[in-house]
């Protein structure tokens, strides 16, 4: 009986943690209307992008998605991870990550992660890339 109670409590806690992680509030950065910043195009991130794009080609107009930008440390040199639908799809280039972090520090935004509009482009023999729609004050 005790093992059933422990199992029930643990499974409820794990379910609550999964729900909280999925629905925790992440503020959006204002969109500029143009996806102009491409992130690193690395081979080991192609599988989740291919699954999300269903293997289709997106050349002129990308497949719209919401990306999460998550700094991986406290220093200004630490990388900024990009996730879509819970999958890591790449990182901001080092210079872009530094500008992003500096802009957030200057605006005194204390939130750990932000989300922004993004597009998946490429496919059908060409590797996929992720383009981000970040506001000019953040990346300018």
Phi and psi in degrees as GROMACS dihedral restraints (atoms count N, CA, C in turn):
[ dihedral_restraints ]
;  ai    aj    ak    al  type     phi  dphi    fc
    3     4     5     6     1   -61.8    20    10
    4     5     6     7     1   -37.5    20    10
    6     7     8     9     1   -67.7    20    10
    7     8     9    10     1   -33.3    20    10
    9    10    11    12     1   -66.8    20    10
   10    11    12    13     1   -41.1    20    10
   12    13    14    15     1   -65.2    20    10
   13    14    15    16     1   -44.7    20    10
   15    16    17    18     1   -62.8    20    10
   16    17    18    19     1   -43.8    20    10
   18    19    20    21     1   -60.7    20    10
   19    20    21    22     1   -43.1    20    10
   21    22    23    24     1   -62.8    20    10
   22    23    24    25     1   -43.1    20    10
   24    25    26    27     1   -65.9    20    10
   25    26    27    28     1   -45.3    20    10
   27    28    29    30     1   -64.7    20    10
   28    29    30    31     1   -43.1    20    10
   30    31    32    33     1   -66.3    20    10
   31    32    33    34     1   -36.6    20    10
   33    34    35    36     1   -65.7    20    10
   34    35    36    37     1   -41.0    20    10
   36    37    38    39     1   -65.4    20    10
   37    38    39    40     1   -41.9    20    10
   39    40    41    42     1   -65.0    20    10
   40    41    42    43     1   -40.8    20    10
   42    43    44    45     1   -63.8    20    10
   43    44    45    46     1   -43.8    20    10
   45    46    47    48     1   -62.9    20    10
   46    47    48    49     1   -39.9    20    10
   48    49    50    51     1   -65.3    20    10
   49    50    51    52     1   -40.5    20    10
   51    52    53    54     1   -65.2    20    10
   52    53    54    55     1   -42.4    20    10
   54    55    56    57     1   -65.4    20    10
   55    56    57    58     1   -43.5    20    10
   57    58    59    60     1   -62.1    20    10
   58    59    60    61     1   -43.7    20    10
   60    61    62    63     1   -62.4    20    10
   61    62    63    64     1   -38.4    20    10
   63    64    65    66     1   -73.3    20    10
   64    65    66    67     1   -35.4    20    10
   66    67    68    69     1  -109.4    20    10
   67    68    69    70     1    10.1    20    10
   69    70    71    72     1   -64.6    20    10
   70    71    72    73     1   142.1    20    10
   72    73    74    75     1   -68.5    20    10
   73    74    75    76     1   126.5    20    10
   75    76    77    78     1  -127.3    20    10
   76    77    78    79     1   114.8    20    10
   78    79    80    81     1   -67.3    20    10
   79    80    81    82     1   151.8    20    10
   81    82    83    84     1   -94.4    20    10
   82    83    84    85     1   142.0    20    10
   84    85    86    87     1   -81.7    20    10
   85    86    87    88     1   145.1    20    10
   87    88    89    90     1   -64.5    20    10
   88    89    90    91     1   138.3    20    10
   90    91    92    93     1   -85.5    20    10
   91    92    93    94     1   146.4    20    10
   93    94    95    96     1   -93.3    20    10
   94    95    96    97     1   -14.3    20    10
   96    97    98    99     1    94.0    20    10
   97    98    99   100     1    -5.0    20    10
   99   100   101   102     1  -133.4    20    10
  100   101   102   103     1   133.0    20    10
  102   103   104   105     1   -90.1    20    10
  103   104   105   106     1   102.9    20    10
  105   106   107   108     1  -115.7    20    10
  106   107   108   109     1    -9.6    20    10
  108   109   110   111     1  -110.9    20    10
  109   110   111   112     1   116.5    20    10
  111   112   113   114     1   -94.1    20    10
  112   113   114   115     1   142.6    20    10
  114   115   116   117     1   -96.9    20    10
  115   116   117   118     1   170.3    20    10
  117   118   119   120     1   -52.9    20    10
  118   119   120   121     1   133.0    20    10
  120   121   122   123     1   -98.1    20    10
  121   122   123   124     1    90.3    20    10
  123   124   125   126     1  -106.4    20    10
  124   125   126   127     1   144.2    20    10
  126   127   128   129     1   -60.7    20    10
  127   128   129   130     1   -41.6    20    10
  129   130   131   132     1   -74.2    20    10
  130   131   132   133     1     0.5    20    10
  132   133   134   135     1  -103.4    20    10
  133   134   135   136     1     3.2    20    10
  135   136   137   138     1   -71.9    20    10
  136   137   138   139     1   -34.4    20    10
  138   139   140   141     1   -60.9    20    10
  139   140   141   142     1   -51.2    20    10
  141   142   143   144     1   -63.6    20    10
  142   143   144   145     1   -33.3    20    10
  144   145   146   147     1   -68.0    20    10
  145   146   147   148     1   -39.7    20    10
  147   148   149   150     1   -63.9    20    10
  148   149   150   151     1   -40.9    20    10
  150   151   152   153     1   -64.7    20    10
  151   152   153   154     1   -45.7    20    10
  153   154   155   156     1   -64.1    20    10
  154   155   156   157     1   -36.6    20    10
  156   157   158   159     1   -86.6    20    10
  157   158   159   160     1    -3.2    20    10
  159   160   161   162     1    57.2    20    10
  160   161   162   163     1    28.9    20    10
  162   163   164   165     1    72.8    20    10
  163   164   165   166     1     5.9    20    10
  165   166   167   168     1   -84.2    20    10
  166   167   168   169     1   162.5    20    10
  168   169   170   171     1   -94.3    20    10
  169   170   171   172     1   133.1    20    10
  171   172   173   174     1  -127.2    20    10
  172   173   174   175     1    98.2    20    10
  174   175   176   177     1   -99.7    20    10
  175   176   177   178     1   -70.2    20    10
  177   178   179   180     1   -74.4    20    10
  178   179   180   181     1   -49.3    20    10
  180   181   182   183     1  -113.2    20    10
  181   182   183   184     1   124.9    20    10
  183   184   185   186     1   -78.6    20    10
  184   185   186   187     1   167.5    20    10
  186   187   188   189     1   -79.6    20    10
  187   188   189   190     1   114.5    20    10
  189   190   191   192     1   -70.8    20    10
  190   191   192   193     1   136.8    20    10
  192   193   194   195     1  -145.9    20    10
  193   194   195   196     1   166.2    20    10
  195   196   197   198     1  -105.3    20    10
  196   197   198   199     1   125.1    20    10
  198   199   200   201     1  -105.1    20    10
  199   200   201   202     1   150.5    20    10
  201   202   203   204     1  -111.6    20    10
  202   203   204   205     1   132.3    20    10
  204   205   206   207     1  -104.5    20    10
  205   206   207   208     1   118.7    20    10
  207   208   209   210     1  -127.4    20    10
  208   209   210   211     1   109.6    20    10
  210   211   212   213     1   -64.8    20    10
  211   212   213   214     1   138.9    20    10
  213   214   215   216     1  -105.1    20    10
  214   215   216   217     1    46.1    20    10
  216   217   218   219     1   153.8    20    10
  217   218   219   220     1   175.5    20    10
  219   220   221   222     1   -93.5    20    10
  220   221   222   223     1   -24.6    20    10
  222   223   224   225     1   -75.5    20    10
  223   224   225   226     1   157.6    20    10
  225   226   227   228     1   -70.2    20    10
  226   227   228   229     1   -16.2    20    10
  228   229   230   231     1   -90.7    20    10
  229   230   231   232     1    -7.2    20    10
  231   232   233   234     1   -69.9    20    10
  232   233   234   235     1   148.2    20    10
  234   235   236   237     1   -70.0    20    10
  235   236   237   238     1   160.7    20    10
  237   238   239   240     1  -117.2    20    10
  238   239   240   241     1   114.5    20    10
  240   241   242   243     1   -80.9    20    10
  241   242   243   244     1   144.0    20    10
  243   244   245   246     1  -115.6    20    10
  244   245   246   247     1   124.3    20    10
  246   247   248   249     1  -120.8    20    10
  247   248   249   250     1   144.1    20    10
  249   250   251   252     1  -131.3    20    10
  250   251   252   253     1   128.1    20    10
  252   253   254   255     1    52.4    20    10
  253   254   255   256     1    37.9    20    10
  255   256   257   258     1    81.3    20    10
  256   257   258   259     1     1.6    20    10
  258   259   260   261     1  -109.6    20    10
  259   260   261   262     1   135.4    20    10
  261   262   263   264     1   -70.2    20    10
  262   263   264   265     1   126.2    20    10
  264   265   266   267     1  -117.7    20    10
  265   266   267   268     1     1.7    20    10
  267   268   269   270     1   149.9    20    10
  268   269   270   271     1  -170.0    20    10
  270   271   272   273     1  -135.3    20    10
  271   272   273   274     1   151.1    20    10
  273   274   275   276     1   -64.6    20    10
  274   275   276   277     1   146.1    20    10
  276   277   278   279     1   -58.0    20    10
  277   278   279   280     1   152.7    20    10
  279   280   281   282     1   -54.1    20    10
  280   281   282   283     1   -45.9    20    10
  282   283   284   285     1   -66.1    20    10
  283   284   285   286     1   -40.0    20    10
  285   286   287   288     1   -66.2    20    10
  286   287   288   289     1   -39.2    20    10
  288   289   290   291     1   -63.5    20    10
  289   290   291   292     1   -41.1    20    10
  291   292   293   294     1   -65.0    20    10
  292   293   294   295     1   -43.3    20    10
  294   295   296   297     1   -64.0    20    10
  295   296   297   298     1   -41.6    20    10
  297   298   299   300     1   -60.9    20    10
  298   299   300   301     1   -48.7    20    10
  300   301   302   303     1   -65.7    20    10
  301   302   303   304     1   -40.7    20    10
  303   304   305   306     1   -64.1    20    10
  304   305   306   307     1   -40.8    20    10
  306   307   308   309     1   -65.1    20    10
  307   308   309   310     1   -42.0    20    10
  309   310   311   312     1   -65.4    20    10
  310   311   312   313     1   -39.9    20    10
  312   313   314   315     1   -64.9    20    10
  313   314   315   316     1   -40.3    20    10
  315   316   317   318     1   -66.9    20    10
  316   317   318   319     1   -32.3    20    10
  318   319   320   321     1   -88.5    20    10
  319   320   321   322     1     0.5    20    10
  321   322   323   324     1    60.9    20    10
  322   323   324   325     1    32.0    20    10
  324   325   326   327     1   -79.7    20    10
  325   326   327   328     1   121.0    20    10
  327   328   329   330     1   -98.7    20    10
  328   329   330   331     1     4.2    20    10
  330   331   332   333     1   -75.0    20    10
  331   332   333   334     1   142.6    20    10
  333   334   335   336     1   -74.3    20    10
  334   335   336   337     1   -34.6    20    10
  336   337   338   339     1  -137.7    20    10
  337   338   339   340     1   154.3    20    10
  339   340   341   342     1  -131.9    20    10
  340   341   342   343     1   156.4    20    10
  342   343   344   345     1  -116.6    20    10
  343   344   345   346     1   155.3    20    10
  345   346   347   348     1  -149.4    20    10
  346   347   348   349     1   165.9    20    10
  348   349   350   351     1   -74.2    20    10
  349   350   351   352     1   143.3    20    10
  351   352   353   354     1  -146.4    20    10
  352   353   354   355     1   169.0    20    10
  354   355   356   357     1  -136.3    20    10
  355   356   357   358     1   141.1    20    10
  357   358   359   360     1   -97.5    20    10
  358   359   360   361     1   127.8    20    10
  360   361   362   363     1  -126.5    20    10
  361   362   363   364     1   155.9    20    10
  363   364   365   366     1   107.4    20    10
  364   365   366   367     1  -157.4    20    10
  366   367   368   369     1   110.1    20    10
  367   368   369   370     1   176.6    20    10
  369   370   371   372     1    47.6    20    10
  370   371   372   373     1    68.5    20    10
  372   373   374   375     1    92.2    20    10
  373   374   375   376     1   -26.4    20    10
  375   376   377   378     1   -98.3    20    10
  376   377   378   379     1   145.3    20    10
  378   379   380   381     1   -71.0    20    10
  379   380   381   382     1   153.5    20    10
  381   382   383   384     1   -80.3    20    10
  382   383   384   385     1   151.2    20    10
  384   385   386   387     1  -132.3    20    10
  385   386   387   388     1   158.2    20    10
  387   388   389   390     1  -116.1    20    10
  388   389   390   391     1   127.4    20    10
  390   391   392   393     1  -112.3    20    10
  391   392   393   394     1   133.7    20    10
  393   394   395   396     1  -106.8    20    10
  394   395   396   397     1   144.1    20    10
  396   397   398   399     1  -103.3    20    10
  397   398   399   400     1    91.4    20    10
  399   400   401   402     1  -109.4    20    10
  400   401   402   403     1   143.7    20    10
  402   403   404   405     1   -66.4    20    10
  403   404   405   406     1   148.6    20    10
  405   406   407   408     1   -59.6    20    10
  406   407   408   409     1   -40.5    20    10
  408   409   410   411     1   -60.9    20    10
  409   410   411   412     1   -30.3    20    10
  411   412   413   414     1   -75.9    20    10
  412   413   414   415     1   -39.5    20    10
  414   415   416   417     1  -108.0    20    10
  415   416   417   418     1    -4.4    20    10
